[in-house]
């Protein structure tokens, strides 16, 4: 079976062009698979209840070539007063020390 590189749909043998987007179909083994994220490889280094603050810190870490993830459990569908959930900033275990030092410097200014 061939797969569309854009739509990710699989097609039966004999079809070579995606009928939805007109892309040439490819062998699914040739598609690059995203890396699997494992919880044990990441550590929470900062928490807040403000999304803008977390995005700012994530952007700052990115500028220092430190990969990070913002994890939020906020439910926007419930109109409640105040912030009821914590947003976490995670980095890979091997970057924890550098990330914490970098964030401390950013927050000093």
N, C-alpha and C positions, 0 to 999 in steps of 0.2 A: 504494500500500500504506500502511496505517496501522500505527502502532507503539504498544505499551503504554508509557506513561511510567514505570511502575514496573518491569515485567519486562524491558523493552527488546526484546520479541519482535515480529516483524512478522507481520501477518495479511493474508490476501487481501481484495480489495475485497468489500464487502457486510457484513463483520463490523465492528461498531462498539464492542463491549464485550469486554474481555479475559476469556476463559473461566477463567483462573487466578486473577485477583485482582479481577475485576468492575470494573476502572477503564475509563473512556471512552478509546478509542483516539484518538491525535492524529497529525497530520502529522509525520513524523520531522524535518523541517526546523525545526519549532518547539521541538524539544528543545535545551537548552543543551549545547553540546559543551565538555568540559573543555579547558583550555589545554594546548597541546603543550609538553612540557618538552624543551629542547634543551641538550645537555651544554655547549656553548660559552657559555651564558648563566649558568652557575653556577661557583663556585670553592670549593674546599675551604679552610676557614679553621681547622679544628681536627680533630685525630684523637685517638682513645683506644682502649683495649681494653675499656672498661667501658660497657655500655649505659645504666646508670642515670645516669652522668655526662653522656652525650650527650643523653639525654632532658631532664635538668635544664637544660642549656645551651639546648636548643631551646625549652623552655618560657620561659626567661628572655628569649630573643630575641623570642619571640612577644609577650611583655608589652611589648616596646619597638616593636611593630609591624614587626618585621623577619622576613620570611618565610625559613624555613630547611627543609632536608631532612636527615634522618639516613639515611646509606647504610651498610648492614652486609652483610658477606659471611659472617657466622657461619653455620655449618651445625649446627643443633641436633640433627640426626639422628645425628651422630657423637659418641659419648661419649669425649671426649679430655680429658686433664688440662690445665689452664691455658687461656689465651686465645690462639688461634692466628691470629686475624684482627684487622684494624684496622677500626674504625668511624669514618666520616668525617662531619663536619658541613659542609654546603654552604649558601651563600647566593648570591643573585643578585649578579652583578658590580657593579652600581651600589650595593650595600649593604655591600660588603666592608669598607671603612674603618670605617663606623659599627658593624658587627657585631664586628669585631676589638677596637675600643675598648671596646665594651660588655662583651664576654667578659672582657677584661683586668680591668675594674672588678669584675665578678662574682667572678672568681677571686682577687682581692686580699683579699676579705672572708672 
